[in-house]
């Protein structure tokens, strides 16, 4: 499994982020009973340091407090839709990503502390220069917003988008193509577009940093995603979950086709990728 001894904190993480927009969009088709089961399973898994849900059905029912046949059926459906079987347990991919991200941040902070903390800020009173500095003429900075805007799929509220783009750190303003690709991947991953953030608010909320975190975990979670995609093709299942999952992880779909895991035609037919391939 991806979690090893060195990646775990000394104490349990007492809280975890619930991304409300993603949660609402991904569970709107569930009943209240199914949502309750889902939340119980997620809470239990987090408290166990994301070690996974046991494969034994009776363990699922005990964790989710399912007693009646209807409740047990709801539990089975939630496990099938939102968890992936890995070795001897079930795992929720998104929750595992968040756990690894947070624990790695904790470990980095500990290492930084052992090294004496963050570097000291430069002195507020630097020594006076003895030579006359050369005054360089000011050069007009290149405006990358038009290039960024032309690449955006969801062109809404251009004024707000331009204002927030120009407020970005210089490092991001110099990456218009990369930023546009991140937003388009996010936009296409949301099945119900009314829950999708407009690009201006996406920029102001620094959602691109979330995309960077996802990309950093792509290598270690790719086998899990590939298993879901191949299983959907094998079962010839054309559900809204499969379509949303494939759109959300479109780079993995492209990688799987390139590596011969399945064909472009199968991706179009069974993953509903006709609008992107």
C-alpha positions as a LaTeX table, in Angstrom:
\begin{tabular}{lrrr}
\hline
Residue & $x$ (\AA) & $y$ (\AA) & $z$ (\AA) \\
\hline
Unk1 & 0.00 & 0.00 & 0.00 \\
Unk2 & 1.16 & 3.61 & $-0.49$ \\
Unk3 & 1.02 & 4.44 & 3.23 \\
Unk4 & 4.16 & 3.33 & 5.04 \\
Unk5 & 5.53 & 3.93 & 8.49 \\
Unk6 & 7.47 & 7.03 & 7.53 \\
Unk7 & 4.38 & 8.74 & 6.08 \\
Unk8 & 2.28 & 8.52 & 9.24 \\
Unk9 & 2.21 & 11.21 & 11.94 \\
Unk10 & 2.75 & 10.26 & 15.58 \\
Unk11 & $-0.87$ & 11.08 & 16.41 \\
Unk12 & $-4.15$ & 10.65 & 14.56 \\
Unk13 & $-5.30$ & 13.53 & 12.41 \\
Unk14 & $-8.42$ & 14.67 & 14.21 \\
Unk15 & $-10.01$ & 16.42 & 11.24 \\
Unk16 & $-10.07$ & 16.12 & 7.46 \\
Unk17 & $-11.10$ & 18.47 & 4.68 \\
Unk18 & $-14.52$ & 17.87 & 3.14 \\
Unk19 & $-14.57$ & 19.60 & $-0.26$ \\
Unk20 & $-18.24$ & 20.50 & $-0.14$ \\
Unk21 & $-18.74$ & 21.40 & $-3.81$ \\
Unk22 & $-17.18$ & 18.14 & $-5.01$ \\
Unk23 & $-19.05$ & 16.15 & $-2.38$ \\
Unk24 & $-22.45$ & 17.63 & $-3.28$ \\
Unk25 & $-21.82$ & 17.18 & $-7.02$ \\
Unk26 & $-20.66$ & 13.58 & $-6.59$ \\
Unk27 & $-23.42$ & 12.43 & $-4.23$ \\
Unk28 & $-26.53$ & 14.24 & $-5.47$ \\
Unk29 & $-27.87$ & 10.98 & $-6.93$ \\
Unk30 & $-27.66$ & 9.19 & $-3.54$ \\
Unk31 & $-30.43$ & 8.79 & $-0.97$ \\
Unk32 & $-30.00$ & 10.32 & 2.48 \\
Unk33 & $-29.46$ & 6.81 & 3.83 \\
Unk34 & $-26.64$ & 6.16 & 1.34 \\
Unk35 & $-25.01$ & 9.51 & 2.14 \\
Unk36 & $-25.04$ & 8.66 & 5.84 \\
Unk37 & $-23.41$ & 5.31 & 5.12 \\
Unk38 & $-20.78$ & 6.98 & 2.93 \\
Unk39 & $-19.86$ & 9.55 & 5.59 \\
Unk40 & $-19.57$ & 6.87 & 8.31 \\
Unk41 & $-17.21$ & 4.81 & 6.12 \\
Unk42 & $-15.05$ & 7.87 & 5.32 \\
Unk43 & $-14.83$ & 8.91 & 8.98 \\
Unk44 & $-13.88$ & 5.39 & 10.07 \\
Unk45 & $-11.20$ & 5.14 & 7.37 \\
Unk46 & $-9.69$ & 8.51 & 8.32 \\
Unk47 & $-9.55$ & 7.54 & 12.00 \\
Unk48 & $-7.66$ & 4.40 & 10.95 \\
Unk49 & $-5.05$ & 6.54 & 9.14 \\
Unk50 & $-6.57$ & 5.59 & 5.78 \\
Unk51 & $-5.58$ & 1.95 & 6.21 \\
Unk52 & $-8.70$ & 0.96 & 4.21 \\
Unk53 & $-12.12$ & $-0.64$ & 4.73 \\
Unk54 & $-12.00$ & $-4.43$ & 5.35 \\
Unk55 & $-13.29$ & $-6.60$ & 2.50 \\
Unk56 & $-15.58$ & $-8.61$ & 4.80 \\
Unk57 & $-19.20$ & $-7.43$ & 4.24 \\
Unk58 & $-20.08$ & $-7.86$ & 7.91 \\
Unk59 & $-17.31$ & $-5.41$ & 8.76 \\
Unk60 & $-18.81$ & $-2.87$ & 6.30 \\
Unk61 & $-22.21$ & $-3.18$ & 7.96 \\
Unk62 & $-20.75$ & $-2.85$ & 11.46 \\
Unk63 & $-18.69$ & 0.24 & 10.55 \\
Unk64 & $-21.65$ & 1.92 & 8.81 \\
Unk65 & $-24.13$ & 0.77 & 11.50 \\
Unk66 & $-26.28$ & $-1.03$ & 8.91 \\
Unk67 & $-28.84$ & $-3.37$ & 10.47 \\
Unk68 & $-31.78$ & $-3.79$ & 8.08 \\
Unk69 & $-31.53$ & $-5.43$ & 4.67 \\
Unk70 & $-32.20$ & $-2.07$ & 3.01 \\
Unk71 & $-29.35$ & $-0.44$ & 4.93 \\
Unk72 & $-27.00$ & $-3.29$ & 4.02 \\
Unk73 & $-27.94$ & $-2.93$ & 0.36 \\
Unk74 & $-27.17$ & 0.81 & 0.54 \\
Unk75 & $-23.78$ & 0.01 & 2.08 \\
Unk76 & $-22.95$ & $-2.45$ & $-0.72$ \\
Unk77 & $-23.86$ & 0.14 & $-3.37$ \\
Unk78 & $-21.73$ & 2.86 & $-1.73$ \\
Unk79 & $-18.73$ & 0.51 & $-1.46$ \\
Unk80 & $-19.05$ & $-0.45$ & $-5.13$ \\
Unk81 & $-19.31$ & 3.15 & $-6.38$ \\
Unk82 & $-16.85$ & 5.08 & $-4.21$ \\
Unk83 & $-14.21$ & 2.55 & $-3.11$ \\
Unk84 & $-11.63$ & 0.55 & $-5.05$ \\
Unk85 & $-10.47$ & $-2.91$ & $-4.02$ \\
Unk86 & $-6.73$ & $-2.88$ & $-3.33$ \\
Unk87 & $-5.02$ & $-6.01$ & $-2.04$ \\
Unk88 & $-6.88$ & $-6.97$ & 1.17 \\
Unk89 & $-9.08$ & $-3.89$ & 1.63 \\
Unk90 & $-11.18$ & $-1.19$ & $-0.04$ \\
Unk91 & $-9.77$ & 2.32 & $-0.44$ \\
Unk92 & $-11.26$ & 5.73 & $-1.31$ \\
Unk93 & $-8.79$ & 7.34 & $-3.69$ \\
Unk94 & $-9.59$ & 11.03 & $-3.00$ \\
Unk95 & $-9.37$ & 10.56 & 0.77 \\
Unk96 & $-6.06$ & 8.71 & 0.43 \\
Unk97 & $-4.65$ & 11.58 & $-1.65$ \\
Unk98 & $-5.63$ & 14.13 & 1.01 \\
Unk99 & $-4.15$ & 11.99 & 3.80 \\
Unk100 & $-0.82$ & 11.64 & 1.99 \\
Unk101 & $-0.73$ & 15.35 & 1.15 \\
Unk102 & $-1.37$ & 16.44 & 4.75 \\
Unk103 & 1.01 & 13.93 & 6.36 \\
Unk104 & 3.77 & 14.87 & 3.92 \\
Unk105 & 3.25 & 18.54 & 4.84 \\
Unk106 & 3.52 & 17.62 & 8.53 \\
Unk107 & 6.74 & 15.71 & 7.92 \\
Unk108 & 8.19 & 18.59 & 5.88 \\
Unk109 & 7.40 & 21.01 & 8.74 \\
Unk110 & 9.17 & 18.72 & 11.22 \\
Unk111 & 12.27 & 18.55 & 9.03 \\
Unk112 & 12.20 & 22.32 & 8.59 \\
Unk113 & 11.99 & 22.74 & 12.36 \\
Unk114 & 14.99 & 20.47 & 12.95 \\
Unk115 & 16.97 & 22.61 & 10.50 \\
Unk116 & 16.23 & 25.74 & 12.48 \\
Unk117 & 12.99 & 26.90 & 10.89 \\
Unk118 & 12.50 & 29.11 & 7.89 \\
Unk119 & 15.42 & 31.23 & 6.62 \\
Unk120 & 15.70 & 34.64 & 8.25 \\
Unk121 & 14.32 & 37.61 & 6.40 \\
Unk122 & 16.89 & 40.00 & 4.93 \\
Unk123 & 17.88 & 42.98 & 7.04 \\
Unk124 & 15.60 & 46.01 & 6.88 \\
Unk125 & 18.72 & 48.27 & 6.93 \\
Unk126 & 21.12 & 46.98 & 4.28 \\
Unk127 & 24.53 & 48.66 & 4.02 \\
Unk128 & 24.69 & 51.78 & 1.88 \\
Unk129 & 26.13 & 51.24 & $-1.57$ \\
Unk130 & 29.41 & 53.03 & $-2.18$ \\
Unk131 & 28.92 & 53.08 & $-5.95$ \\
Unk132 & 26.17 & 54.67 & $-7.97$ \\
Unk133 & 23.78 & 51.91 & $-9.11$ \\
Unk134 & 23.00 & 51.60 & $-12.76$ \\
Unk135 & 19.43 & 52.64 & $-13.48$ \\
Unk136 & 17.88 & 50.26 & $-15.97$ \\
Unk137 & 15.04 & 51.50 & $-18.14$ \\
Unk138 & 11.66 & 50.06 & $-17.23$ \\
Unk139 & 10.39 & 47.45 & $-19.63$ \\
Unk140 & 6.72 & 46.84 & $-20.18$ \\
Unk141 & 5.68 & 43.46 & $-18.83$ \\
Unk142 & 4.07 & 41.07 & $-21.28$ \\
Unk143 & 0.33 & 40.59 & $-20.81$ \\
Unk144 & $-0.38$ & 36.84 & $-20.97$ \\
Unk145 & $-4.09$ & 37.13 & $-20.16$ \\
Unk146 & $-5.29$ & 37.15 & $-23.83$ \\
Unk147 & $-3.45$ & 33.87 & $-24.46$ \\
Unk148 & $-4.88$ & 32.39 & $-21.26$ \\
Unk149 & $-8.44$ & 33.52 & $-22.08$ \\
Unk150 & $-8.34$ & 32.15 & $-25.65$ \\
Unk151 & $-7.55$ & 28.67 & $-24.29$ \\
Unk152 & $-10.34$ & 28.62 & $-21.66$ \\
Unk153 & $-13.34$ & 26.33 & $-22.35$ \\
Unk154 & $-15.80$ & 28.18 & $-20.11$ \\
Unk155 & $-15.57$ & 31.86 & $-21.12$ \\
Unk156 & $-17.70$ & 33.59 & $-18.46$ \\
Unk157 & $-17.10$ & 36.93 & $-16.62$ \\
Unk158 & $-14.01$ & 37.98 & $-18.56$ \\
Unk159 & $-13.54$ & 41.19 & $-16.54$ \\
Unk160 & $-13.30$ & 39.36 & $-13.21$ \\
Unk161 & $-11.07$ & 36.72 & $-14.76$ \\
Unk162 & $-8.67$ & 39.34 & $-16.14$ \\
Unk163 & $-8.51$ & 41.24 & $-12.83$ \\
Unk164 & $-7.76$ & 38.08 & $-10.84$ \\
Unk165 & $-5.27$ & 36.84 & $-13.44$ \\
Unk166 & $-3.27$ & 40.07 & $-13.13$ \\
Unk167 & $-3.23$ & 39.64 & $-9.33$ \\
Unk168 & $-1.46$ & 36.27 & $-9.59$ \\
Unk169 & 2.15 & 35.76 & $-8.55$ \\
Unk170 & 4.60 & 36.39 & $-11.40$ \\
Unk171 & 5.45 & 32.70 & $-11.63$ \\
Unk172 & 1.83 & 31.85 & $-12.54$ \\
Unk173 & 1.25 & 34.80 & $-14.85$ \\
Unk174 & 4.12 & 33.43 & $-16.95$ \\
Unk175 & 2.35 & 30.06 & $-17.33$ \\
Unk176 & $-0.89$ & 30.92 & $-19.19$ \\
Unk177 & $-1.06$ & 27.64 & $-21.15$ \\
Unk178 & $-0.50$ & 25.50 & $-18.04$ \\
Unk179 & $-3.08$ & 27.45 & $-16.03$ \\
Unk180 & $-5.65$ & 27.17 & $-18.84$ \\
Unk181 & $-5.09$ & 23.41 & $-19.09$ \\
Unk182 & $-5.58$ & 23.02 & $-15.31$ \\
Unk183 & $-8.86$ & 24.96 & $-15.40$ \\
Unk184 & $-10.16$ & 23.06 & $-18.44$ \\
Unk185 & $-9.38$ & 19.72 & $-16.75$ \\
Unk186 & $-11.27$ & 20.92 & $-13.66$ \\
Unk187 & $-14.19$ & 22.21 & $-15.77$ \\
Unk188 & $-14.57$ & 18.95 & $-17.71$ \\
Unk189 & $-14.36$ & 16.91 & $-14.49$ \\
Unk190 & $-17.56$ & 18.49 & $-13.10$ \\
Unk191 & $-20.56$ & 16.60 & $-14.47$ \\
Unk192 & $-23.17$ & 19.18 & $-13.43$ \\
Unk193 & $-21.77$ & 22.48 & $-14.72$ \\
Unk194 & $-23.92$ & 24.58 & $-12.38$ \\
Unk195 & $-21.61$ & 23.47 & $-9.55$ \\
Unk196 & $-18.50$ & 24.50 & $-11.53$ \\
Unk197 & $-16.55$ & 27.60 & $-10.48$ \\
Unk198 & $-16.18$ & 30.34 & $-13.06$ \\
Unk199 & $-12.57$ & 30.85 & $-14.09$ \\
Unk200 & $-12.26$ & 34.21 & $-12.27$ \\
Unk201 & $-13.28$ & 32.72 & $-8.92$ \\
Unk202 & $-11.20$ & 29.60 & $-9.63$ \\
Unk203 & $-8.15$ & 31.87 & $-9.90$ \\
Unk204 & $-8.93$ & 33.92 & $-6.79$ \\
Unk205 & $-9.42$ & 30.72 & $-4.74$ \\
Unk206 & $-6.02$ & 29.44 & $-5.97$ \\
Unk207 & $-7.62$ & 26.18 & $-7.10$ \\
Unk208 & $-4.66$ & 25.68 & $-9.42$ \\
Unk209 & $-2.64$ & 24.73 & $-6.35$ \\
Unk210 & $-5.11$ & 21.87 & $-5.78$ \\
Unk211 & $-4.47$ & 20.75 & $-9.37$ \\
Unk212 & $-0.71$ & 20.79 & $-8.74$ \\
Unk213 & $-1.22$ & 18.62 & $-5.63$ \\
Unk214 & $-3.29$ & 16.16 & $-7.71$ \\
Unk215 & $-0.62$ & 16.01 & $-10.39$ \\
Unk216 & 2.08 & 15.30 & $-7.79$ \\
Unk217 & 0.15 & 12.21 & $-6.70$ \\
Unk218 & $-0.60$ & 10.98 & $-10.25$ \\
Unk219 & 2.23 & 8.45 & $-10.35$ \\
Unk220 & 1.35 & 6.67 & $-7.12$ \\
Unk221 & $-2.42$ & 6.51 & $-7.70$ \\
Unk222 & $-2.39$ & 5.79 & $-11.45$ \\
Unk223 & $-2.67$ & 1.98 & $-10.95$ \\
Unk224 & $-5.84$ & 2.52 & $-8.86$ \\
Unk225 & $-7.42$ & 4.74 & $-11.50$ \\
Unk226 & $-6.41$ & 2.39 & $-14.30$ \\
Unk227 & $-8.09$ & $-0.49$ & $-12.51$ \\
Unk228 & $-11.38$ & 1.45 & $-12.29$ \\
Unk229 & $-11.23$ & 2.43 & $-15.97$ \\
Unk230 & $-10.42$ & $-1.07$ & $-17.21$ \\
Unk231 & $-13.12$ & $-2.61$ & $-15.00$ \\
Unk232 & $-15.71$ & $-0.21$ & $-16.45$ \\
Unk233 & $-14.69$ & $-1.17$ & $-20.01$ \\
Unk234 & $-14.73$ & $-4.87$ & $-19.15$ \\
Unk235 & $-18.21$ & $-4.56$ & $-17.61$ \\
Unk236 & $-19.36$ & $-2.35$ & $-20.50$ \\
Unk237 & $-20.74$ & $-0.01$ & $-17.84$ \\
Unk238 & $-21.83$ & 3.44 & $-19.03$ \\
Unk239 & $-22.82$ & 5.11 & $-15.76$ \\
Unk240 & $-22.62$ & 8.79 & $-14.82$ \\
Unk241 & $-19.95$ & 7.90 & $-12.25$ \\
Unk242 & $-17.74$ & 6.29 & $-14.89$ \\
Unk243 & $-18.13$ & 9.30 & $-17.21$ \\
Unk244 & $-17.34$ & 11.76 & $-14.39$ \\
Unk245 & $-14.36$ & 9.67 & $-13.22$ \\
Unk246 & $-12.91$ & 9.42 & $-16.74$ \\
Unk247 & $-13.32$ & 13.17 & $-17.35$ \\
Unk248 & $-11.77$ & 14.02 & $-14.00$ \\
Unk249 & $-8.72$ & 11.86 & $-14.79$ \\
Unk250 & $-8.51$ & 12.46 & $-18.54$ \\
Unk251 & $-4.65$ & 12.49 & $-18.58$ \\
Unk252 & $-4.76$ & 8.93 & $-17.17$ \\
Unk253 & $-7.17$ & 7.89 & $-19.93$ \\
Unk254 & $-4.73$ & 9.24 & $-22.53$ \\
Unk255 & $-1.83$ & 7.48 & $-20.82$ \\
Unk256 & $-3.69$ & 4.15 & $-20.70$ \\
Unk257 & $-4.51$ & 4.37 & $-24.43$ \\
Unk258 & $-0.89$ & 5.24 & $-25.25$ \\
Unk259 & 0.38 & 2.27 & $-23.21$ \\
Unk260 & $-2.11$ & $-0.10$ & $-24.84$ \\
Unk261 & $-4.24$ & $-0.81$ & $-21.74$ \\
Unk262 & $-7.35$ & $-0.22$ & $-23.86$ \\
Unk263 & $-8.18$ & 1.32 & $-27.24$ \\
Unk264 & $-9.40$ & 4.79 & $-28.15$ \\
Unk265 & $-12.60$ & 3.24 & $-29.51$ \\
Unk266 & $-13.26$ & 1.48 & $-26.17$ \\
Unk267 & $-12.69$ & 4.75 & $-24.29$ \\
Unk268 & $-15.19$ & 6.54 & $-26.55$ \\
Unk269 & $-17.78$ & 3.77 & $-26.32$ \\
Unk270 & $-17.62$ & 2.76 & $-22.67$ \\
Unk271 & $-16.12$ & 5.84 & $-20.94$ \\
Unk272 & $-18.13$ & 8.39 & $-22.96$ \\
Unk273 & $-14.93$ & 10.13 & $-24.11$ \\
Unk274 & $-16.22$ & 11.01 & $-27.59$ \\
Unk275 & $-16.18$ & 14.73 & $-26.85$ \\
Unk276 & $-12.52$ & 14.74 & $-25.77$ \\
Unk277 & $-10.73$ & 12.13 & $-27.90$ \\
\hline
\end{tabular}
